[in-house]
Amino acid sequence: MLRTRGSESDVAWVYGAAVRAGGGADTATFAVSAGSTREERMVAAVRHAIATSPCAELGDLPLEQREPIALARILGLDVDQIASTLGCDRAEVKARTRSGLTRLAGTRAVAGMPVG
């Protein structure tokens, strides 16, 4: 059972984000203590899961490519939000995303990508 610092509904959202990214209860537990808002916790859950146990569709990509894709596809963040989260500029987010999607193009992984 997850210990909470927020509302029970926040825990459900964070756990859902963790699972969509390939993580589980450990990732969600980490994320619940990583932020003060639901959004911060969900971002932490996705980033932690993508770094430690990425979903199969993204597992073959380097972290720098899978992070922006996961944040966009799982959480629905826009380019500016991703740039702020990753500490880089918009052009870098777009380049990383384009490189990752290019690597995925033509593979069965694209069809199975979770949509945020």
C-alpha positions in Angstrom: 0.0 0.0 0.0 1.3 3.4 -0.9 1.8 6.0 1.8 0.2 9.3 0.9 1.1 12.9 1.4 -1.7 14.1 -0.8 -5.3 13.0 -1.3 -6.2 9.4 -2.1 -7.2 10.5 -5.6 -3.7 11.9 -6.2 -2.2 8.5 -5.4 -4.5 6.8 -7.9 -3.4 9.3 -10.6 0.2 8.9 -9.8 0.0 5.1 -9.7 -1.8 5.2 -13.1 1.0 7.3 -14.6 3.6 5.0 -13.2 2.0 1.9 -14.6 1.5 3.5 -18.0 5.2 4.3 -18.2 6.2 0.7 -17.2 6.7 1.2 -13.5 4.5 0.0 -10.6 4.0 0.5 -6.9 7.7 1.3 -6.2 7.7 4.0 -8.8 4.5 5.4 -7.5 5.8 5.4 -3.9 8.9 7.3 -5.1 6.8 9.8 -7.0 4.3 10.5 -4.2 7.1 12.0 -2.1 8.8 13.7 -5.1 6.4 16.6 -5.6 3.8 18.8 -3.9 1.1 18.7 -6.7 -0.6 15.9 -8.6 1.1 17.0 -11.8 4.6 17.1 -10.2 4.0 13.6 -8.8 2.8 12.3 -12.2 5.8 13.7 -14.0 8.1 12.2 -11.3 6.4 8.8 -11.7 6.7 8.8 -15.5 10.4 10.0 -15.4 11.3 7.4 -12.8 9.6 4.6 -14.6 11.1 5.5 -18.0 14.5 5.7 -16.4 14.4 2.5 -14.4 11.8 0.2 -16.0 10.5 1.6 -19.3 7.5 0.1 -21.0 8.4 -2.3 -23.8 7.5 0.1 -26.6 10.2 2.6 -25.4 12.7 0.3 -23.8 15.1 0.2 -26.8 15.4 4.0 -27.0 18.0 6.0 -25.1 16.6 7.9 -22.1 17.1 11.2 -23.8 14.7 10.1 -26.6 12.2 8.2 -24.5 11.6 10.9 -21.8 10.1 13.5 -24.1 8.0 10.9 -25.9 6.7 9.5 -22.7 5.9 12.9 -21.2 4.0 13.8 -24.3 2.2 10.5 -24.9 1.5 9.4 -21.4 0.8 12.7 -19.7 -0.1 14.9 -22.6 2.5 17.6 -21.9 3.3 20.1 -24.6 6.7 21.1 -25.9 7.1 24.0 -23.5 6.2 21.9 -20.5 8.6 19.1 -21.5 11.4 21.6 -22.1 10.8 23.1 -18.6 10.7 19.6 -17.0 13.9 18.4 -18.8 15.7 21.7 -18.5 16.4 22.2 -22.2 15.0 24.4 -24.9 12.1 23.6 -27.3 14.3 22.8 -30.2 16.1 20.1 -28.2 12.8 18.6 -27.1 11.7 18.5 -30.7 15.0 17.0 -31.9 15.0 14.3 -29.2 11.3 13.4 -29.9 11.9 13.3 -33.7 14.9 11.1 -33.3 13.0 8.7 -31.0 10.0 8.5 -33.2 12.1 8.0 -36.3 13.7 5.0 -34.5 10.3 3.6 -33.7 8.8 4.2 -37.1 8.0 1.1 -39.0 8.1 -1.1 -35.8 5.3 -2.7 -34.1 6.0 -0.6 -31.1 4.3 2.5 -32.6 0.9 0.7 -32.8 1.1 -0.2 -29.1 2.1 3.2 -27.7 0.0 4.4 -24.8 -1.9 7.6 -25.5 -2.1 10.2 -22.7 
